[in-house]
Amino acid sequence: MKTPDYRKIYQDMIRMKYPEKKELCSSILEKKNIDPLDIIRLNDIIAGKSDKEKIKGNQKLKSYDRNTILQILDYQKKHHLNNTELALHFKLSRNTVAKWKKIFCSADPPLDEPHY
C-alpha cells in the first residue's frame, strides 16, 4: 500500500492557506524522510494554539499505524513520561495510551528474569 506524499500535501497547504507559517515549517519539510511525528509537529504548527476547539474536533479523526504508535511509546520511555503526560503531549486520551501499551508492550517478563 502506498502512503501519501505528506511533504507535497503540506507544502501545498502552507503555500495556499498558511504562507506566514512557511518559515516555521521549512526545517521539517526539508528533511529527507518525514516521519509520523513530524506530521504531528506540522499539524501543531499550522493549527496554532488558538484553535483549541477545532483541534479537539479533529482528534476524533486521527488514526495511527503500528510504527507511529511504537514511536510514540518509545518517546514515552526516552523522556520518562507517564501515560497522562504522554497523552497531553500528543493530544491523545489516557485510555488510548493505556490500550496501546497493553497491545504493544509485552506483559510477559523475559525468560532469564526471575518470576515473583
DSSP file (Angstrom, degrees, kcal/mol; ACC not computed):
  #  RESIDUE AA STRUCTURE BP1 BP2  ACC     N-H-->O    O-->H-N    N-H-->O    O-->H-N    TCO  KAPPA ALPHA  PHI   PSI    X-CA   Y-CA   Z-CA
    1    1 A M              0   0    0      0, 0.0     2,-0.2     0, 0.0     0, 0.0   0.000 360.0 360.0 360.0 131.4    0.0    0.0    0.0
    2    2 A K        -     0   0    0      1,-0.0     0, 0.0     0, 0.0     0, 0.0  -0.543 360.0-137.4 -81.3 145.5    1.4    3.4   -0.9
    3    3 A T        -     0   0    0     -2,-0.2    -1,-0.0     1,-0.1     0, 0.0  -0.730  29.6 -96.8 -98.6 153.5    1.5    6.2    1.6
    4    4 A P        -     0   0    0      0, 0.0     2,-1.6     0, 0.0     3,-0.2  -0.266  35.0-109.4 -64.4 154.4    0.5    9.8    0.7
    5    5 A D     >  +     0   0    0      1,-0.2     4,-2.3     2,-0.1     3,-0.2  -0.665  41.1 179.1 -84.8  85.6    3.2   12.3   -0.2
    6    6 A Y  H  > S+     0   0    0     -2,-1.6     4,-3.0     1,-0.2     5,-0.3   0.838  74.9  59.4 -61.7 -34.8    3.0   14.3    3.0
    7    7 A R  H  > S+     0   0    0      1,-0.2     4,-2.4     2,-0.2    -1,-0.2   0.949 109.8  42.4 -58.5 -48.7    5.7   16.6    2.0
    8    8 A K  H  > S+     0   0    0     -3,-0.2     4,-2.5     2,-0.2     5,-0.2   0.908 114.0  52.2 -64.4 -43.2    3.8   17.7   -1.1
    9    9 A I  H  X S+     0   0    0     -4,-2.3     4,-2.4     1,-0.2    -2,-0.2   0.944 114.5  41.2 -59.6 -49.3    0.5   17.9    0.8
   10   10 A Y  H  X S+     0   0    0     -4,-3.0     4,-2.7     2,-0.2     5,-0.2   0.862 112.4  54.3 -71.7 -35.1    1.9   20.1    3.5
   11   11 A Q  H  X S+     0   0    0     -4,-2.4     4,-2.5    -5,-0.3    -1,-0.2   0.940 112.8  44.1 -61.5 -45.5    3.9   22.3    1.0
   12   12 A D  H  X S+     0   0    0     -4,-2.5     4,-2.6     2,-0.2     5,-0.3   0.917 113.5  50.5 -64.3 -43.4    0.7   22.9   -1.0
   13   13 A M  H  X>S+     0   0    0     -4,-2.4     4,-2.8    -5,-0.2     5,-1.0   0.917 113.7  44.5 -61.8 -43.7   -1.3   23.6    2.2
   14   14 A I  H  X5S+     0   0    0     -4,-2.7     4,-0.5     3,-0.2     7,-0.2   0.914 114.0  49.9 -67.5 -42.7    1.2   26.0    3.5
   15   15 A R  H  <5S+     0   0    0     -4,-2.5    -2,-0.2    -5,-0.2    -1,-0.2   0.905 121.1  33.8 -62.5 -41.3    1.6   27.8    0.1
   16   16 A M  H  <5S+     0   0    0     -4,-2.6    -2,-0.2    -5,-0.2    -3,-0.2   0.877 136.3  13.0 -84.8 -39.6   -2.2   28.1   -0.4
   17   17 A K  H  <5S+     0   0    0     -4,-2.8    -3,-0.2    -5,-0.3     3,-0.1   0.747 131.1  31.2-113.2 -29.2   -3.6   28.7    3.1
   18   18 A Y    ><< +     0   0    0     -5,-1.0     3,-2.0    -4,-0.5     4,-0.2  -0.376  56.3 150.8-131.8  56.0   -0.7   29.5    5.6
   19   19 A P  G >  S+     0   0    0      0, 0.0     3,-1.3     0, 0.0     4,-0.3   0.788  73.3  65.2 -61.2 -25.2    2.1   31.3    3.8
   20   20 A E  G 3  S+     0   0    0      1,-0.2     4,-0.2    -3,-0.1     3,-0.2   0.660  99.9  52.2 -70.2 -14.7    3.0   33.0    7.0
   21   21 A K  G <> S+     0   0    0     -3,-2.0     4,-1.7    -7,-0.2    -1,-0.2   0.318  78.1 100.7-102.6   6.6    4.0   29.7    8.6
   22   22 A K  H <> S+     0   0    0     -3,-1.3     4,-1.3     1,-0.2    -1,-0.2   0.913  82.1  48.8 -58.3 -45.3    6.3   28.6    5.7
   23   23 A E  H  > S+     0   0    0     -4,-0.3     4,-0.5     1,-0.2    -1,-0.2   0.875 109.7  51.9 -66.1 -37.4    9.5   29.6    7.6
   24   24 A L  H  4 S+     0   0    0     -4,-0.2     4,-0.2     1,-0.2    -1,-0.2   0.838 116.9  39.5 -66.5 -32.5    8.4   27.7   10.8
   25   25 A C  H >X S+     0   0    0     -4,-1.7     4,-2.4     1,-0.2     3,-0.6   0.585  91.3  89.4 -93.1 -12.2    7.7   24.5    8.8
   26   26 A S  H 3X S+     0   0    0     -4,-1.3     4,-1.7     1,-0.2    -1,-0.2   0.851  82.1  56.1 -60.5 -38.0   10.7   24.6    6.5
   27   27 A S  H 3< S+     0   0    0     -4,-0.5     4,-0.3    -3,-0.2    -1,-0.2   0.870 112.9  42.3 -64.1 -34.9   13.1   22.7    8.7
   28   28 A I  H X4 S+     0   0    0     -3,-0.6     3,-1.2    -4,-0.2    -2,-0.2   0.918 114.1  50.3 -74.9 -43.9   10.7   19.8    8.9
   29   29 A L  H 3< S+     0   0    0     -4,-2.4    -2,-0.2     1,-0.3    -1,-0.2   0.708 105.0  58.5 -70.1 -19.8    9.7   19.9    5.2
   30   30 A E  T 3< S+     0   0    0     -4,-1.7    -1,-0.3    -5,-0.2    -2,-0.2   0.577  81.3 110.9 -84.8  -9.7   13.4   19.9    4.1
   31   31 A K  S <  S-     0   0    0     -3,-1.2     3,-0.1    -4,-0.3    -3,-0.0  -0.302  74.4-128.1 -63.8 149.3   14.1   16.6    5.9
   32   32 A K  S    S+     0   0    0      1,-0.2     2,-0.5     2,-0.0    -1,-0.1   0.932  96.6  27.6 -64.2 -46.6   14.9   13.7    3.7
   33   33 A N  S    S-     0   0    0      2,-0.0     2,-0.7    -3,-0.0    -1,-0.2  -0.975  72.3-153.2-121.1 125.9   12.3   11.5    5.4
   34   34 A I        -     0   0    0     -2,-0.5   -28,-0.1    -3,-0.1   -27,-0.1  -0.870  18.5-162.9 -97.2 117.4    9.2   12.9    7.1
   35   35 A D    >>  -     0   0    0     -2,-0.7     4,-1.6     1,-0.1     3,-0.8  -0.475  35.4 -97.6 -95.3 170.7    8.0   10.5    9.8
   36   36 A P  H 3> S+     0   0    0      0, 0.0     4,-1.9     0, 0.0     5,-0.1   0.816 123.1  57.3 -59.0 -31.8    4.6   10.5   11.5
   37   37 A L  H 3> S+     0   0    0      1,-0.2     4,-2.1     2,-0.2     5,-0.1   0.854 104.1  53.5 -68.2 -32.2    5.9   12.5   14.5
   38   38 A D  H <> S+     0   0    0     -3,-0.8     4,-2.7     2,-0.2    -1,-0.2   0.878 106.0  53.3 -65.2 -37.5    7.0   15.2   12.0
   39   39 A I  H  X S+     0   0    0     -4,-1.6     4,-2.4     2,-0.2    -2,-0.2   0.901 107.6  50.5 -64.6 -40.3    3.5   15.2   10.6
   40   40 A I  H  X S+     0   0    0     -4,-1.9     4,-2.1     2,-0.2    -1,-0.2   0.918 110.7  49.6 -62.8 -43.0    2.1   15.8   14.1
   41   41 A R  H  X S+     0   0    0     -4,-2.1     4,-2.4     2,-0.2    -2,-0.2   0.911 109.7  51.3 -62.1 -42.8    4.5   18.7   14.6
   42   42 A L  H  X S+     0   0    0     -4,-2.7     4,-2.8     1,-0.2     5,-0.2   0.917 109.0  51.0 -60.4 -43.1    3.5   20.2   11.3
   43   43 A N  H  X S+     0   0    0     -4,-2.4     4,-2.9     1,-0.2     5,-0.3   0.907 110.0  49.9 -60.0 -41.6   -0.2   20.0   12.4
   44   44 A D  H  X S+     0   0    0     -4,-2.1     4,-1.9     2,-0.2    -2,-0.2   0.903 112.4  47.2 -64.2 -41.3    0.6   21.7   15.6
   45   45 A I  H  < S+     0   0    0     -4,-2.4    -2,-0.2     2,-0.2    -1,-0.2   0.936 116.7  42.8 -65.5 -46.2    2.5   24.5   13.9
   46   46 A I  H  < S+     0   0    0     -4,-2.8    -2,-0.2     1,-0.2    -1,-0.2   0.917 115.9  47.1 -68.1 -44.0   -0.3   25.0   11.3
   47   47 A A  H  X S-     0   0    0     -4,-2.9     4,-0.5    -5,-0.2     3,-0.2   0.848  94.3-163.0 -69.2 -33.5   -3.2   24.8   13.8
   48   48 A G  T  <  -     0   0    0     -4,-1.9     3,-0.2    -5,-0.3    -1,-0.1  -0.108  36.3 -77.4  73.1 179.7   -1.6   27.1   16.3
   49   49 A K  T  4 S+     0   0    0      1,-0.2     3,-0.4    -4,-0.1    -1,-0.2   0.604 119.4  69.0 -92.5 -13.7   -2.7   27.4   19.9
   50   50 A S  T  4 S+     0   0    0      1,-0.2     2,-0.5    -3,-0.2     3,-0.3   0.682  85.1  68.4 -82.0 -17.5   -5.8   29.5   19.3
   51   51 A D     X  +     0   0    0     -4,-0.5     4,-2.6     1,-0.2    -1,-0.2  -0.241  56.2 139.2 -96.9  45.8   -7.9   26.8   17.5
   52   52 A K  H  > S+     0   0    0     -2,-0.5     4,-2.4    -3,-0.4    -1,-0.2   0.877  72.2  48.8 -59.9 -40.6   -8.3   24.5   20.5
   53   53 A E  H  > S+     0   0    0     -3,-0.3     4,-1.8     2,-0.2    -1,-0.2   0.900 112.4  48.6 -67.4 -39.7  -12.0   23.7   19.7
   54   54 A K  H  > S+     0   0    0      2,-0.2     4,-1.9     1,-0.2    -2,-0.2   0.905 112.0  49.3 -64.5 -42.3  -11.1   22.9   16.1
   55   55 A I  H  X S+     0   0    0     -4,-2.6     4,-1.5     1,-0.2    -2,-0.2   0.908 107.6  54.6 -63.5 -42.9   -8.2   20.6   17.3
   56   56 A K  H  X S+     0   0    0     -4,-2.4     4,-0.5     1,-0.2     3,-0.2   0.900 109.8  46.9 -59.7 -41.3  -10.5   18.9   19.8
   57   57 A G  H >< S+     0   0    0     -4,-1.8     3,-0.7     1,-0.2    -1,-0.2   0.860 110.5  52.4 -67.8 -36.1  -12.9   18.0   17.0
   58   58 A N  H >< S+     0   0    0     -4,-1.9     3,-1.6     1,-0.2     4,-0.4   0.729  91.9  75.7 -73.3 -21.6  -10.1   16.8   14.7
   59   59 A Q  H >< S+     0   0    0     -4,-1.5     3,-1.2     1,-0.3    -1,-0.2   0.838  87.5  61.0 -59.2 -32.9   -8.7   14.5   17.3
   60   60 A K  T << S+     0   0    0     -3,-0.7    -1,-0.3    -4,-0.5    -2,-0.2   0.715 101.4  54.1 -67.4 -19.1  -11.6   12.1   16.6
   61   61 A L  T <  S+     0   0    0     -3,-1.6    -1,-0.2    -4,-0.2    -2,-0.2   0.467  84.5 108.4 -96.0  -2.8  -10.5   11.7   13.0
   62   62 A K    <   -     0   0    0     -3,-1.2     2,-0.3    -4,-0.4    -3,-0.0  -0.467  41.6-179.1 -78.9 146.1   -6.9   10.7   13.7
   63   63 A S        -     0   0    0     -2,-0.2     2,-0.4     2,-0.0    -2,-0.0  -0.989  10.2-153.7-139.6 150.2   -5.6    7.2   13.2
   64   64 A Y        -     0   0    0     -2,-0.3     2,-0.1     4,-0.0    -2,-0.0  -0.959   9.0-137.0-127.0 139.0   -2.1    5.8   13.8
   65   65 A D     >  -     0   0    0     -2,-0.4     4,-2.3     1,-0.1     5,-0.2  -0.392  37.7 -96.4 -85.8 172.7   -0.3    2.9   12.2
   66   66 A R  H  > S+     0   0    0      1,-0.2     4,-2.5     2,-0.2     5,-0.2   0.894 122.5  51.3 -56.9 -45.6    1.8    0.4   14.2
   67   67 A N  H  > S+     0   0    0      1,-0.2     4,-2.1     2,-0.2    -1,-0.2   0.889 110.4  49.0 -62.9 -39.7    5.1    2.2   13.5
   68   68 A T  H  > S+     0   0    0      2,-0.2     4,-2.5     1,-0.2    -1,-0.2   0.921 110.7  50.2 -66.0 -43.6    3.8    5.5   14.7
   69   69 A I  H  X S+     0   0    0     -4,-2.3     4,-2.5     1,-0.2    -2,-0.2   0.922 110.9  49.3 -60.3 -44.1    2.4    4.0   17.9
   70   70 A L  H  X S+     0   0    0     -4,-2.5     4,-2.2     1,-0.2    -1,-0.2   0.873 110.0  51.4 -64.8 -36.3    5.7    2.4   18.6
   71   71 A Q  H  X S+     0   0    0     -4,-2.1     4,-2.2     2,-0.2    -1,-0.2   0.903 110.3  49.2 -65.1 -40.7    7.5    5.7   18.0
   72   72 A I  H  X S+     0   0    0     -4,-2.5     4,-1.8     2,-0.2    -2,-0.2   0.916 112.0  47.6 -65.3 -42.6    5.1    7.4   20.5
   73   73 A L  H  X S+     0   0    0     -4,-2.5     4,-1.8     2,-0.2    -1,-0.2   0.864 111.1  51.4 -67.4 -35.0    5.6    4.7   23.1
   74   74 A D  H  X S+     0   0    0     -4,-2.2     4,-3.0     2,-0.2    -2,-0.2   0.884 106.3  55.1 -65.5 -37.9    9.4    4.9   22.6
   75   75 A Y  H  X S+     0   0    0     -4,-2.2     4,-2.2     1,-0.2    -2,-0.2   0.900 105.6  53.1 -60.0 -40.4    9.1    8.7   23.1
   76   76 A Q  H  <>S+     0   0    0     -4,-1.8     5,-2.2     2,-0.2     4,-0.4   0.930 112.5  43.2 -61.0 -45.8    7.4    8.0   26.4
   77   77 A K  H ><5S+     0   0    0     -4,-1.8     3,-1.0     1,-0.2    -2,-0.2   0.932 113.5  51.2 -64.5 -46.1   10.3    5.7   27.5
   78   78 A K  H 3<5S+     0   0    0     -4,-3.0    -1,-0.2     1,-0.3    -2,-0.2   0.860 118.7  36.2 -61.5 -37.9   13.0    8.1   26.2
   79   79 A H  T 3<5S-     0   0    0     -4,-2.2    -1,-0.3    -5,-0.2    -2,-0.2   0.290 106.8-122.5-102.3   8.9   11.5   11.1   28.0
   80   80 A H  T < 5 +     0   0    0     -3,-1.0     2,-0.3    -4,-0.4    -3,-0.2   0.920  53.0 162.7  51.8  54.2   10.4    9.2   31.2
   81   81 A L      < -     0   0    0     -5,-2.2    -1,-0.2    -6,-0.1     2,-0.1  -0.771  34.3-134.1-102.8 146.8    6.7   10.3   30.8
   82   82 A N     >  -     0   0    0     -2,-0.3     4,-2.4     1,-0.1     5,-0.2  -0.412  39.5 -93.6 -85.9 176.0    3.8    8.7   32.5
   83   83 A N  H  > S+     0   0    0      1,-0.2     4,-2.6     2,-0.2     5,-0.2   0.877 125.0  51.4 -60.1 -39.5    0.6    7.9   30.4
   84   84 A T  H  > S+     0   0    0      2,-0.2     4,-2.3     1,-0.2    -1,-0.2   0.924 111.0  47.1 -64.7 -44.7   -1.0   11.2   31.4
   85   85 A E  H  > S+     0   0    0      2,-0.2     4,-2.3     1,-0.2    -2,-0.2   0.900 113.5  48.4 -64.4 -41.1    2.0   13.3   30.3
   86   86 A L  H  X S+     0   0    0     -4,-2.4     4,-2.3     2,-0.2    -2,-0.2   0.922 110.5  51.4 -64.6 -43.8    2.3   11.4   27.1
   87   87 A A  H  X>S+     0   0    0     -4,-2.6     5,-2.8    -5,-0.2     4,-0.6   0.908 112.0  46.6 -60.7 -42.9   -1.4   11.8   26.3
   88   88 A L  H  <5S+     0   0    0     -4,-2.3     3,-0.5     3,-0.2    -1,-0.2   0.902 111.0  52.5 -65.2 -41.0   -1.2   15.6   26.9
   89   89 A H  H  <5S+     0   0    0     -4,-2.3    -2,-0.2     1,-0.2    -1,-0.2   0.914 121.3  30.4 -62.9 -43.9    1.9   15.9   24.8
   90   90 A F  H  <5S-     0   0    0     -4,-2.3    -1,-0.2    -5,-0.1    -2,-0.2   0.319 109.9-116.3 -99.8   7.7    0.4   14.1   21.8
   91   91 A K  T  <5 +     0   0    0     -4,-0.6     2,-0.2    -3,-0.5    -3,-0.2   0.938  69.7 134.8  56.9  51.3   -3.2   15.2   22.5
   92   92 A L      < -     0   0    0     -5,-2.8     2,-0.3    -6,-0.2    -1,-0.2  -0.674  60.0 -98.7-116.0 172.2   -4.4   11.7   23.0
   93   93 A S     >  -     0   0    0     -2,-0.2     4,-1.8     1,-0.1     5,-0.1  -0.687  25.1-125.7 -89.8 152.4   -6.6   10.2   25.6
   94   94 A R  H  > S+     0   0    0     -2,-0.3     4,-2.5     1,-0.2     5,-0.2   0.853 112.6  58.1 -63.2 -33.5   -5.1    8.4   28.6
   95   95 A N  H  > S+     0   0    0      2,-0.2     4,-2.5     1,-0.2    -1,-0.2   0.883 103.5  51.8 -64.3 -37.6   -7.2    5.4   27.7
   96   96 A T  H  > S+     0   0    0      2,-0.2     4,-2.6     1,-0.2    -1,-0.2   0.932 110.3  47.9 -63.1 -45.8   -5.7    5.3   24.2
   97   97 A V  H  X S+     0   0    0     -4,-1.8     4,-2.4     1,-0.2    -2,-0.2   0.927 112.7  48.7 -61.3 -45.0   -2.2    5.3   25.6
   98   98 A A  H  X S+     0   0    0     -4,-2.5     4,-2.1     1,-0.2    -1,-0.2   0.900 111.5  50.0 -62.7 -40.6   -3.1    2.5   28.1
   99   99 A K  H  X S+     0   0    0     -4,-2.5     4,-2.2     2,-0.2    -2,-0.2   0.924 110.5  49.7 -63.9 -44.5   -4.7    0.4   25.3
  100  100 A W  H  X S+     0   0    0     -4,-2.6     4,-3.4     1,-0.2     5,-0.4   0.918 110.8  49.6 -60.3 -43.8   -1.6    0.8   23.1
  101  101 A K  H  X S+     0   0    0     -4,-2.4     4,-1.9     1,-0.2    -1,-0.2   0.890 110.4  50.6 -64.2 -38.0    0.7   -0.2   25.9
  102  102 A K  H  < S+     0   0    0     -4,-2.1    -1,-0.2    -5,-0.2    -2,-0.2   0.895 118.3  38.5 -64.7 -40.0   -1.4   -3.3   26.6
  103  103 A I  H  < S+     0   0    0     -4,-2.2    -2,-0.2    -5,-0.1    -1,-0.2   0.921 127.9  29.4 -76.6 -45.6   -1.4   -4.3   23.0
  104  104 A F  H  < S+     0   0    0     -4,-3.4     2,-0.6    -5,-0.2    -3,-0.2   0.639 104.6  74.0 -99.0 -16.7    2.2   -3.4   22.0
  105  105 A C  S  < S-     0   0    0     -4,-1.9     2,-0.1    -5,-0.4    -1,-0.0  -0.876  86.6-116.7-102.7 126.6    4.2   -3.8   25.2
  106  106 A S        -     0   0    0     -2,-0.6    -2,-0.1     1,-0.2    -3,-0.1  -0.349  18.0-162.4 -63.4 130.8    4.8   -7.4   26.3
  107  107 A A        +     0   0    0     -5,-0.2    -1,-0.2    -2,-0.1    -4,-0.0   0.671  69.6  86.5 -84.7 -19.0    3.2   -8.3   29.6
  108  108 A D  S    S-     0   0    0      1,-0.0     3,-0.1    -3,-0.0    -2,-0.1  -0.685  80.2-128.4 -85.1 131.2    5.4  -11.4   29.9
  109  109 A P        -     0   0    0      0, 0.0    -2,-0.1     0, 0.0    -1,-0.0  -0.389  40.0 -84.7 -70.8 156.8    8.8  -10.8   31.6
  110  110 A P    >   -     0   0    0      0, 0.0     3,-1.4     0, 0.0     0, 0.0  -0.222  38.7-115.8 -58.1 152.9   11.9  -12.1   29.7
  111  111 A L  T 3  S+     0   0    0      1,-0.3     4,-0.1    -3,-0.1     0, 0.0   0.779 112.6  57.3 -65.6 -27.8   12.7  -15.8   30.3
  112  112 A D  T 3  S+     0   0    0      2,-0.1    -1,-0.3     0, 0.0     0, 0.0   0.528  91.0  87.9 -82.7  -4.1   16.0  -15.0   32.0
  113  113 A E  S <  S-     0   0    0     -3,-1.4     2,-0.1     1,-0.1     0, 0.0  -0.727  86.9-109.9 -92.5 143.2   14.4  -12.8   34.6
  114  114 A P        -     0   0    0      0, 0.0     2,-0.5     0, 0.0    -2,-0.1  -0.422  27.2-128.6 -69.9 147.2   13.0  -14.4   37.8
  115  115 A H              0   0    0      1,-0.1    -4,-0.0    -2,-0.1     0, 0.0  -0.848 360.0 360.0 -97.0 128.2    9.3  -14.5   38.2
  116  116 A Y              0   0    0     -2,-0.5    -1,-0.1     0, 0.0     0, 0.0   0.383 360.0 360.0-113.1 360.0    7.9  -13.1   41.5
